[in-house]
Amino acid sequence: MTDVLHIQKVSGVSGSEAHLLSLLPLLRRRGWDARMLVLHEGEPGAREFVEAMRAHDVPTDAWRMRFDLDPTVPARLLWRRATIVHTHLVHADLLGLPAAALARVPVRVSTKHGFNEFRSSRVIARADRAVGRLAHRQIAISHGLARYLARTEGFRESDFTVVHYGIEAGREPPPPPASTRLATVGRLIPIKGFDLLLRAFAQARAELPELTLELAGAGPLDAELRAGAPDGVTFLGRVAPVAEVYERNAIVVVPSRGEGFGMVALEAAERGRAAIVSDVGGLPEIVADGETGTVVPAEDVESLARAIVVLARDDELVRAYGAAARRRALDQFSAESAADGVERLYRDELARRSSAAAASRTSRKSNEMR
């Protein structure tokens, strides 16, 4: 079996972690010796992720970092042997890729997962591009993310192979309830746009007083959002698993200002729910506007409020969108498809490196015979 070491700094379980919890077991079942190295600073969410990965029978090590970008990490990595090193997110890129290059790991892969405010820094952009050159292949989880990285950090879109996240098919979902029931899920941080949603919901509720909204998630904006929330909003805190939140609501809203992929939209689709999403990152790749939901301009409160009212008034359309969303999720965004994309990249790069090595050996022999 070809040994593959995945590396990521983890503080909690969200989109990238859920992706790895699906991907690595599938790779192992397909014959890859996929292993996980978790970098952390003692966060409870990191422990939760390690336990979940081990429960999936994926060999997992956890290294505690003394501080951000701990230089002892690359020093320790020099002694780890692998045929493929696959890094995820900026800490693993900055700490793992240089060490893997120094250790002459045959294949080095990096996956970019999301929008980040720090990427607007010229220093960060230069560092990210420089480290990116140490990877033989780079993955972006959506075409939208590849465009964002090209625009923000100076990459070329062609630098990236796009491999979407995937999702496992669950049991057949129950039919949606009244279309006036809305839900949203995510960390309570500015980029998720929940302040925009609350303003739009207040406008929509002025037209449809029966509207309700459940907000599942925790984060630093909790108190601020609660203080400004209109009537009809229920804060659930962190919910796991979240499927029941989707199932007891008819429409899921993802109002993000930035989103590398948009796992909430895909989870909602798998549960057969219509969605209203902003036109950023991977969200328009998941939600087909006018077929499985509605796509609105990011940060446009008026458009978001109007989309809520239009859908909430049309039970039949919401049911049709939800059914189409589930079909699309299972057809185009399966967990197996995500594993296919990663596995294909590994095989292509291994074959390319093998061919290059064979050509080099042939060249040396030819020179020796002269």
N, C-alpha and C positions, 0 to 999 in steps of 0.2 A: 504494500500500500504506500502511496505517496503521502509523506507527512506534510501537513499544512498547519501552521501556527497563526491563529487569529489573535490580534492584540487590540484592546480598547480600554480607555479609562472610563470607568462606570461610577455614576453616583446614584442612579435610579434606573428603573425599568420603564423605558418609553419606546419610541419608534425603532431606533437602531438596535436596542437590546432585544426587542421582540423579534426583529428580523433575524438576529443571530441565533436566538432560541429556536427558530424554525429552520434556518439554513444549515447549521452545523450537524444536527442529527440526520438530516437528509443526505448531506455529503458523506457522513460516516456509513449510512446504509448503502450508498453507492460505491463504497470501497476506498474512500479517501480517509486517511488517518487525521481527521480534523480535530484540533485541540484549541483550547481557549486560554489566553493569558489576560487576566483582569488586573488593571492598574486602578488603585483607589486610594482615598485618603480617610478611610474608616467610615464611610457613609453606610447607613443601614441598607440603602438600596443596592449597594454593591454586594453586600452579603446575600441579599435576596436573589440577585442575579446569579451569583456563584452557585447557590443551592439549587436554583432552577436548572442551570446548565448541567450540573452533576446528576440531577434527577432525570435528565434526558440522556444519561450515560455518555456525556461528552467529558473527557479528561480536562479538568480546569484547575489552573493555578491562580492564586491571588497574591499580588505583590503590593504591599502598602508603601506608598510614596511618602517621603518625609515632608515634602512641600511640592508645589506646582513645578512641573518639569524637572523633577529630581534627577540629577546627573548620574546617580548610581544605577538607574534603570538601564540605559544603554550599555553601561559597563557589564552588568549582569547578562544582558541579552547577547553579548558577544560569545558567551559560552553555551547558548542555546542553539542546537542544530536543527535545521528544518530545510526541506527542499523548497517550500513556498512559505513566505511570510506575508500575511495579509493584514494590513493595519486599517483601523477605522477611527475617524475623527482626529482632530488636530493634535492632541497629546500623543497618541500612538504614532502618528505620522512623524512628529518632530523627534520623538525619542526612539522609535522603532526602526524607521527607514534608514537613518545613518548607520545604526548598529548593524542592521542586516546587510547593508552595502559593504561595510568594513569586514564583516564575516563572510562575504562573498556568497550569500544565499543565492541560489540559482535563479529563483523567480520571486520578484517583489511586487506586490499588488497593494493599492490603496483605494479605499472607498470613501468618497465624500458624501455626507449624509444630510447636511442642512444649511439653511441661511443662518448667518451669525453676524451680529453688529460689528464685531471686531474685524471682520474682513474688509471693512472700509479703510482700515489703516494701511498706509503704503508699506510700512515696515512688515506688517503681518503678511500682506500680499506678496512681497518679495520673498519672504521666508517660506511661504507656502509653495510658491512656484519653484524655488530652489530645492526644497525637500521633495516636491513632486517629481522632479527630474531623476530622483534616485529610485523611483518605482518604474518597473518595466511596463506596467499597465495601470491606468486609473479608471475607476468606476464612478459614475454619478447615478444616483438613484432615480433621477428623472431628467428629461430633456430640459425642463424649466430650470433645474439646478445647474445643469451644464451651461446654459445661457447666462445665468446669474454669475457663475464663477468666471466666465469669460468677460462679462461686463465689469465685475467688481475687482477681480484680482489679476486680470490680464492673461488668463489661460485662453487657449483656443477651444471652441466647442468640440473640435475633432480630437482633442487630447483625451476625451472621455468615451468609454463604452457605457451605454446606459443599460442598467439592469434594475428594473423596478422591484420593489418589495412584492412579496406574495402573501397569500393568506390561505389557511386551511378551510375547507368547507365544513361548516357546522350542520347541525340538524336543520330541517326545514323550519324557517322562522314563522311565527304566528302572523296573521294578517295585521296590518297597521291599524291602530286605533283612530280616533277622530283626528283629522289633519290639523287641528288647532293645537296639538300637543307637539312641542319642539324640545330638542335636546342639543347640548353641546358638550364636548369633552376635551380636556387638555390641561396643561400646566397653566397656572394663573400668572403669566408673565406678559410683558407688553407685546411681544411679537405675535402672540396668539389672537390679539384683536378683540378680546372679550368686552372691553370698554365700548368699542364700536357696536358690538352686538347688543349690548344693553340699551344704548341710545336708539338703535333701530327697532328693537323690540318695543320700547316705550311708544315710539311713533306708530308701529303696527297695532299695538294694543288699543290705541285711541280709536282705531277703526273697528277692531275685533276684540272686545273686552273679554271674550272667552279664551283668548290665547294664554298658554302656559309655557314656561321654559324651565327645564332642569339643567343645571350646570354642574357637571362632575369634574372635579379637579382640585388641586391644592397648589399653593405657591405664594410668593411674596405680595401679590396684589389682592389677596383674599379680603382683607379688611376694607380696602379702598373700594373694591367692586361691590361688596355687600352694602357699604354705606350709600352708594349711588344707585342701587338696583331699584327698578320700578316694581310695582305690584305684579304678581304672577310669576315671579322668579323664585326658584328653590335652589339653594346651594347644597350640594350633596357631599362636598369634600371629596377626598380621593376614594374612588370606587374600583374594586378589582374582584372578580372580572367585571367588565363593563357591558357585556352583552344585554343584560336585563334593562339597562338604561335605554339602549337603542330600541329594544323590543316594546317597551311600554310607551314609546313616543312614535310619531309618524314621520317627522322631518328632523334631520340632523343638520345643524348649521356649523360651518367651519369658516370663521371670518378672518383668517390669519392675514397679517401684514407680510409674512414670509413663511415659506413652508417647503422644505426640500422635497418631500413626497406628499404626505398628508394621510397618514395611516388611519386616522379617525374616519376620513371619508371612505376608505376601503373597508374598514370594519363595519361601518353603517351599511354599505352596499351589500356586503356578505349577509347581513341580517335583513336584507330586503327593504331598506329604507331609502326614501328620496333624500336628496341633499341639496343644500344651498351653500356654495363655496365661493371664495374670492379667487380671482384670476392670477394667482401667484404660484410659482414653483411647479410641483407635480399635480396640483389639484385639478387643473383642467384636463390632465391626462387621465385622471380617474373618473371624473364626473363629465359625462357627455351632455353638454348644454342642450336642453330641450328633449333629451332622451332618457336620462337617468336623474336629472336634477336641473338646477339653475346655477349658472356661473355669473357672478357680478363683479364689477371693478373693485379692486382692493381699496379699503378706506373710504368707500362711498356709502355713507349711512343711508341716504335717501334711496339708492338702488337696492340696498339690502332690505330696508323696510318694505319697499314695494314688492320685492320677491317673496317675502314672508307672507304678505297679505294675499298675493295672487295664489300661491300654493295652498295656504291655509283655508281658502274658500273653495277648494276643488278636491274633494275626497277621491274622486275617480282618477284624476290626474296623478295624485300622490301615490295611489295604489299601482298605477301603470308604471310610474317612474321607479318605484321600489322593486317591482318584479324585474324590470329591465336592468336595474342596478345589480341585482343578485346574479343574473345571467352573465352580465359583463364581468363582474368580479371573478366568477368561477372560470370563465372562458379565457380571460386575458391577464388575470393577476393571481394565478394559483401559486401556492408555495413551490410546487414542482417546477413551474416555469421560472421562478426566481433561481432555484437551484440549477436548472438547465443553463441559465445565462452565466452564472459563476463558473460552473463546471466547464462550459465551452471555452471560456476565457483561459482557465487553467490549462486545459489540454492544448489550446492553440499556442500559448506561450511556452509550455514545455516542449512542444514539437518544434517551435521556432528556435529555441535555445539548443535543442538537440541537433538540428540541422546546421546551425552555425558552428557548433563544436565539431561536427563531422567534417564540415568544409575546412575548418582550421587544421584538423589533423591531416586531411588529404593534402593541403597546401604545404604543411611541414614536411611530409614524406616526399612530395615532389621536389622540394628544395634540397632535401638531403640526397636525393638521387642524382642531382645535377653535378 
